[in-house]
Amino acid sequence: MKLFQKNKNIDNFIDVLLGMKSKQLQTKYHAIEHAIDLIAKTISKSEIQVYQKDNEDKIVPQKNNIYYTLNVAPNNNEFGTSFFYKVLSKYLHEEEALIVYFKGKLYLADSFTVSSSILLPKLYSNVQISDNKGNCMTFDKSFNSDEVIYLDLKASNIKETLDNYYSELGNFIGLASQKYKLSNFQKFRLKYPGGPVALKDPETGNAITYEEYKEKLISGLFEEKDSVILLSEAFDLEKIEMGQATKSDEWEKLEKKWSDTVAMSFNIPLDIFYGNKTDKSTSTNDFITFGVIPHLQVLEDGLNARIIKKEKYLEGERIKINRLNMKHYDILESATNLDKLFADGFSHNELCEMMGIATIDEDWANEHYITKNYLNVNIDTIEGGDE
């Protein structure tokens, strides 16, 4: 019996290569997934506001069926936050996403076929949707451009740029990781003189296979507690020296370089990306301005084009994603600033909406007051108030 057959050596070599490739892909996708998760969560948790005309023909915030569909239940089986998180993740991963607006409900397409027309509206067919249980269905009709919201990120070339960059850097990360493993992990050679011998359990004397005997040795060599290794007299166990042990700094620096590049590509400040933001840092505003709002605007434009439509939009009706509640506000720490906003004319309910708390159903809560003294204002032009 041969301890190491030729095909086993080939399998071991392939395992090493696959291990290196697996490490490369793990590093690549972990950073990208983290960046996409930050952006998608920031947008999907925000309130989607609907501004439409009331009975007096004034454009005011509405809490109607459209509002409920966008914020609570886009369709019969999904909730608003998780639905738009899924939409944005697909849009950022694949650089496109298709939302079907069907019978007043929203559905994210898993796959679709689109016509090649340029001057005429495109036609979307073979639209397949699914649920989180693995069930799927394909619509038996085609949708024109007025019935879908197509989100497109292909013009940015983020995916292509990152793929090209990682094609070189990923090899170095894999090699550095493998070098660390080879130089720090213990390797042993099990030798025996002469020809093949019968393998027996040193404890029981019963015949065992080579793999079983090897497992017994490994458990004794590498378990954390002190142990006695039962080694047959016919065998000699020899440690293989792999050179001086190396530190993990080399491949960790390469991984960080890759993560920094991903964060930069998605316009995410590094302290936000790594979660070490300080109280004095202004990076949250930079993240929202450059990393979030451009994607938010794409989604907002699509919702307005397909749900509000051109005529109503030009009259002032809107769907807007609330940018003010994208970051957490402490109501006590913000009290002074809220007081200043109230003095500048913001109503009580407007401030409540900014803070994400319930509004008050009172007329006075919707009124606007300017309580600040502006010395350069011509008092002859001011109406109402005390003398």
N, C-alpha and C positions, 0 to 999 in steps of 0.2 A: 504494500500500500504506500503510495506517495503522499507526503504531507502537503506539498504544494504542486498541484497540477498546472499545466500550461494555461488551460482555459480559465482557471481561477486567478492566475496572475493578470490575465487580460481583464477579467471582471473587476479586480481590485483597482487596476489602472483607470478603468472607465468610471468607477465609483469616485475616485479622486477628482477626475475632470468634472463629473457631474456635481460634486460637492463644491468645487470652485465656481461653477456656473450658477449653482443655486444661491451661493453667497452673494454673487454679483447682482442677481435679479432681486434678491431680498433687499439689498441695500438700495437699489435703484427705485423700486416701487414703494418702499417704506417712506422715503422722503417725499415722493410725489403724492402718495395717498395722504400724508399729513398736511401738505400744502392745500390740496383740494378739500380736505375735511374742514380746515379752518375757514376757507372762503364760503363753502356751501352751508356750514352751520351758521355763519354770521348773517347770511342773507335769508335763509329759510326760517329763522326764528323771528324775523321782523314782520310787523303787521303790514298787510297790504290794504291800503286805504282806497275807498271808492268815493269820488266826488261827482255828484250828478245834480240835476235841477230838481228842486222841490216844487210844491204846488204853487208857490209864488214866483216861480221861474228863477229862483236864486240857486247858485251852485254851492251846495253844502255837503259835508261828509254824510254818507249814507250807510246804514247798517241793513242792507237788503239781501236778496238772494245771491247776487253777485259777490257781495262781501262775504257771505257765509261759505260760498263755494271756494273762494280763493283762500280763506283763512282757516276754515274748519274742516270741510269735507269736499275736496275736489271731485270725488266720485263716491259711489256707494261703499267702497271697500278700503279707502285710504283717508288719512288725515292730512291736513294742510302742511304742517311742518315737515313731516316725513316725506310727503309727496314732492315738495319743492327741493328738499335735500337730495332726493333721488334724481330729480331733473337736473340740478346744477352739477351733481357729481358726474352724470353721463355727459353733460355739455362740456365740462372741463377735461374729462378723461378722453373722450372721443372727438372733441372739438365740434360737436354738433349734437342737437337733441330736438326731437319732434314731439310737440304736444298736440294732441287731437282734441278739438272743441266740439264734442258730439252730444247733442240734445241737452245742452246746458251743463255738461260735465267735462272734466279734464282728464285725459289719459296720456301717459307717457308711452311712446312707441319703443319697443325693443328693436325692431328692424322695419325697414320700409324701402320701397323703390320709388325713385323720383324721376320725372320726365326731364329731357334735356333742353326744353324750350328756354329761350333767353328773353325774347321780347314779350311773349305771352306768359300769363301766370302758370307756374309749374303745377303738375298734377302728381299727387302722392298716392301710390297704390301698394297692395300687398302689405298693408300696415298691420303689424302684429303687436299685441299687448299681452301682458301677463300679470299674475299676482305674486305675492311673496311665498306662495305654496308650490310654485312650479307649474301651475296651470296656465295655459296660453290659448289665445284665439286670434284669428286673422279676420279683419273686416272684409266683408264681401262687396264693399263699395270703394270707390276712389274718392279722395278728398282734394278739392282745389285749394289754392293758397289762402282763400278767405276762411277756410274751415280748420286751419292748423296754425300753430305758432312754431316757426322754425328758428331755433337759436343756432347761430353760426359763429364759430371761433377760428375757423381755418385761416383767416387772414393774418392771425397773430403768429403762426408758425412756432408756437411754444413747444408742441410735441416733437416736431421735426428737429428743432434746435437742441432739445434735451437728449433726444435719441442719438444725434450725431456726436454730441459732447461725451456721452457716456460710452459710446462704442470704443473709445480709447481708454478713458479713465477706469471703466469697469474692469478691464483686464488687469490693471495695476492693483486695484482693490482685491481682486480674487487672488492674485499672486502673493500680495503682502499678507493676506489672511492665511493662505496655505503655508507660507514660510513660518508664520508665527506658530501654527499648529505643529508643523514638523519639528521645530526646534525646541518646543516646550513639552510636548507629549512624550511619555515614556514608551519606548519600543524594546521588545525582547525577542531573542532568537532561541528557539527550543531545538536542541541538537541531541541526536543519539548516534552511537557508533554502529558500524556494520549495516546489515540489511534491515528490512522491516521487522518490527517486533510487535508482539501482541500487547495492546494497551489494556491496563487493568486499573480499576479504582484503588488508589493507595489505602483507602480505609476499609473497603469491603472485599477487595480482591476480585471482584466481578469484572468481566470484560466490558469495556466501554469504547465508544468511537473517539476519534481524534478531536472532533468538535466538542464533545462532552468533557474530555480531559482539558482542553484549552480553556473552556469556560470556568472550570474549577481553579485553574491557575490564575486567570484574570481576576476572578472574585477575590482571591487571596492577595494579589498584588496591589489592587487599586481600591479596595474598600478602606474607609477612613479609619476604622479602629485597628488596633494591633491584631495580627493574626499569624498563624503558623501555616506555611505552604508545604503541602505534602507532595514531594517530587520523587518520582520513581528513580531508582539507581541507574536505570538504563538511559536516563535523559540528563542533559546539561542545559541549564537556563542561563543565557548570557545577555546582558544589557547592551543594546546598540547605542553608541554615542552618536548623536545627531549634530554635534557642534555646540557652540555657545548659545544658550537660550536667548531669545530676542524678546523685546517688549512689544506690546500691542500698539505703541504710539504710531508706528508707520502707517498701518492700514486705518487706524482711527482718524489720522489727519486727512487721509484720502477720502474717507467717508464724510468727514465734516466739509471738505472742499466741495464734494458733490452736493451735500445738503445746502450749503451756502448758495450754490449755483441755482438749485431748484427754488429756494426762497427768493432770490433775486429775479428769476424768470417770472414768478407769480407776483412780484412786487409786494412781498411780505417782509417787513423789517425783521432782522435776525433775532432781536429779543422777544418778539412775538412768536416767531417760528420755534424758538427753543424754550419758550415759556419762562424766561428769566427777566421779564419786564419789571422795572422799578416804578415806584409811585411818581417820580419826577419825569419819567420818560413820556414823550409826546408821540411815541411810535404807533399807538392805537389810532390816532387821527390819520397818520400817514397810511396805515394799513387800510383803513376804510376808504380814504380818498383815492389811492392808487391801486390797491389790490382788490377792493370789493365793488365800489361804485361803478366802474366800467362794465362789469358783468351784470350788476343789478340793473343798469340802464338798458342792456340788451333785453333782459327779461321784461322790464317795464314797457319798453317799446312794443314788444310782441303782444303783451296783454292789451295795450291800448289799441293796437291796430286791429286785433281780431274780436275783442269784446266790446270796446267803446265805439269803434268804427270812426271813419273820417269825419262825417258830418257832425256828430256829437262832440268829437275831439276839438274841432275847430270852433265850436261854441263854448268851449271851456271845460267840458267834462273830462275827467281824468281817472286813471288808476295809478296810484303812487305807492311805492314801497317806503315805509317810514324809516328814514335814515337816523332819526333821533334816538331810537331805542336799540341801536346796534351795540352800544356799550352800556355797562351797568352804571347807574347813578345812585349814590347814597343820598337819600332825601334830606338828612340832617346836615351833611357836609355841603349840600347844594342850596341850603336855605337862603343864604345871602344873595346868591346869583338869581334864585327864583324871585326874590323880593324885587330885585332890580328889573327883571323882565316884566313883572306885574306893573311896576312903576312906568315902564316904557310902553304899556298898552296891551300886553298879553292878558287874555282872560283867564279866570281861575281854571276853567275846564281845559283850555289849551295847555296850561302848565301841567295839569293832571295827565293829559294824553302824552306829553313829553316824558313824564316820569313813569308811564305805564301803569298808572293807578286809576281806579274808577272815577268817572266824572259825576257831577251832581245835577240832578234834574230840577234846576232852579233858574229862573230868568237872569238873576244877578250874576250867576256863575258864568254866563256867556257874554256879559257886558265887558267893554274895554274902557279902562281908565288910564289917563296919563297924570301921574301924581308928582312927576319930577318938575323942578323949577328950571325952565329954560330962559335965561336972562335976555337972550337976543330975540325972543319971540315978541311980535307986535301984539300986545294984549287986546287991541281994538278988534282984532280979527278972531278972537276966541269967544265962543258962545257957551253959555252954561257955566256952572261951577260958582264958587264963592267969589265975591269981590276981593 
